[in-house]
Amino acid sequence: MSMRQRKLVGTVAMLVFVVVYGLAVMVIVQGHGMTHLNTLLQTVIYGVLGLAWILPLMPLIRWMQRPDDLQAG
């Protein structure tokens, strides 16, 4: 698969993941009553959850950026 194809597949996968992740975080935060916590704690929770999506996507991003295999011939 060429880098261009990997980037297309990876971009679609990332968009789907981020949308599902965002919805899941909203459900978890609302379901556990975290909206009643103090403002500082809410800020920390939203900050951590807002950046946590990056970790599971790092292997996908690395895969997308891998150079094309050069075949002889």
Secondary structure as GFF3:
##gff-version 3
##sequence-region A 1 73
A	DSSP	alpha_helix	3	31	.	.	.	ID=ss1
A	DSSP	three_ten_helix	34	36	.	.	.	ID=ss2
A	DSSP	alpha_helix	39	51	.	.	.	ID=ss3
A	DSSP	alpha_helix	54	65	.	.	.	ID=ss4
###
